[in-house]
Amino acid sequence: MSAAPSPDRIAARNRKARHDYIIEDSVEAGLVLLGTEVKSLREGRGNIGDAYAGEKDGELWLYNAYIPEYQAGSHFNHETRRPRKLLMRKREIAKLIGAVQKSGMTLVPLDIHFNARGIAKVQLGIARGKRKYDKRQTEKQRDWQRQKQRLMREKG
């Protein structure tokens, strides 16, 4: 697993992913983008809240990711919700596809960021869906941690 991207270079983040899913593991993949898509992402205007990754013809694709049209673009602007190809090694793709088919996992994009070289990458989470009681349990734990911190501040 690679180091977490710096927060100022994140172009789009899926904030509900950790609420709706239990993230088992995460992998980083390259993203095939057009020039106007890159410019729009650099402005921080992407949205991957409804996006997911899936397999088609032995390759991974990112579906339903919204990258709005670049304002200063011409008639060569891109389609906003087109499928975008993910770039990974064949062995990694086979492993992810096997996990999705065999154990009922889902590939959820956690964020789109730019690495140190300025190349767009997507952080994919290998996730299992949370049920309602899982979400309640997570919320209880978060509240308890918050109360514990508050008590420690008051006492010490």
C-alpha positions in Angstrom: 0.0 0.0 0.0 1.4 3.4 -0.9 1.6 6.5 1.3 -1.4 8.6 1.7 -1.6 11.5 -0.7 -1.1 15.0 0.7 -4.4 16.7 1.4 -3.8 19.7 -0.9 -3.4 17.5 -4.0 -6.7 15.6 -3.6 -9.0 16.4 -6.5 -12.1 14.5 -5.4 -13.0 12.5 -2.3 -15.8 10.0 -1.6 -16.7 11.0 2.0 -19.5 8.5 2.3 -17.4 5.5 1.3 -16.1 4.8 4.9 -19.6 5.3 6.3 -21.4 2.9 3.8 -18.6 0.3 3.5 -16.1 -1.6 5.5 -12.8 -1.0 3.7 -10.8 -4.2 3.7 -7.8 -3.0 1.7 -7.0 -0.2 -0.7 -5.0 0.0 -3.9 -3.9 2.8 -6.2 -4.5 2.8 -9.9 -3.8 5.1 -12.8 -6.6 6.8 -14.6 -6.9 7.4 -18.4 -8.1 11.0 -18.7 -8.5 13.6 -21.4 -6.8 17.0 -21.2 -9.9 18.9 -20.2 -10.7 16.3 -17.5 -7.3 16.8 -16.0 -7.7 20.6 -16.0 -11.1 20.3 -14.4 -9.8 18.0 -11.7 -6.9 20.3 -10.9 -9.6 23.0 -10.1 -11.0 20.5 -7.6 -14.4 20.1 -9.4 -14.8 16.3 -9.5 -17.4 14.2 -7.7 -17.0 10.5 -7.1 -19.8 10.0 -4.6 -21.8 7.7 -6.8 -18.9 6.2 -8.6 -17.8 2.5 -8.6 -15.2 0.4 -10.4 -16.1 -2.7 -12.5 -14.7 -5.2 -14.9 -15.3 -5.2 -18.6 -13.4 -7.4 -21.0 -10.7 -8.2 -18.5 -10.0 -4.6 -17.6 -11.1 -2.3 -14.8 -13.2 0.8 -15.5 -14.4 3.6 -13.3 -18.1 4.2 -13.9 -20.4 7.1 -13.0 -17.6 9.5 -11.9 -18.6 13.1 -12.5 -15.9 15.4 -13.9 -17.6 18.6 -15.1 -16.7 20.2 -18.4 -13.7 22.5 -18.3 -15.0 26.1 -18.4 -12.3 27.5 -20.7 -12.5 24.4 -23.0 -13.7 24.6 -26.6 -15.9 22.2 -28.5 -13.4 19.5 -27.7 -14.6 19.2 -24.2 -15.2 15.8 -22.6 -18.4 13.9 -21.7 -19.0 14.4 -18.0 -20.0 10.8 -16.9 -18.1 8.7 -19.4 -16.5 5.4 -18.2 -12.8 5.8 -17.6 -10.2 3.1 -17.9 -8.1 2.2 -14.8 -4.5 1.3 -15.3 -3.1 -1.5 -13.3 -0.9 -4.6 -13.8 -2.7 -7.7 -15.1 -2.0 -9.7 -11.9 -3.5 -6.9 -9.7 -6.5 -6.7 -11.9 -7.0 -10.5 -11.8 -6.7 -10.4 -8.0 -9.3 -7.6 -7.6 -11.7 -9.2 -10.1 -11.4 -12.5 -8.2 -12.2 -10.8 -4.9 -15.2 -9.1 -6.3 -16.6 -12.3 -7.9 -15.7 -14.8 -5.2 -16.3 -13.0 -1.9 -18.9 -10.4 -2.9 -16.6 -7.4 -2.4 -17.1 -4.1 -4.1 -14.5 -1.7 -5.6 -15.2 1.8 -4.4 -13.2 4.8 -5.3 -12.0 6.6 -2.2 -10.4 9.6 -3.8 -8.8 10.9 -7.0 -5.5 12.7 -6.3 -2.3 13.8 -8.1 1.0 12.1 -7.2 4.3 13.9 -6.8 4.9 13.8 -10.5 1.5 15.4 -11.2 -0.2 12.3 -12.5 -3.8 11.6 -11.7 -4.4 8.4 -9.6 -7.5 6.9 -8.0 -7.4 5.2 -4.6 -9.7 2.2 -4.8 -11.1 0.5 -1.7 -11.9 -3.2 -1.7 -15.0 -2.9 0.4 -17.8 -4.9 1.9 -21.2 -3.2 2.4 -22.2 -2.2 6.0 -25.5 -3.1 7.4 -27.5 -0.7 9.5 -26.4 -2.2 12.8 -22.8 -1.9 11.7 -23.3 1.8 11.0 -24.9 2.2 14.5 -22.0 0.4 16.2 -19.4 2.6 14.4 -21.3 5.7 15.5 -21.4 4.5 19.1 -17.7 3.9 19.1 -17.0 7.3 17.6 -19.2 9.0 20.3 -17.5 7.0 23.0 -14.0 8.1 21.8 -15.2 11.7 21.7 -16.5 11.5 25.2 -13.3 9.8 26.4 -11.2 12.6 24.9 -13.4 15.3 26.5 -13.1 13.6 29.9 -9.3 13.4 29.6 -9.1 17.1 28.7 -11.2 18.1 31.7 -9.3 15.9 34.2 -5.8 16.3 33.1 
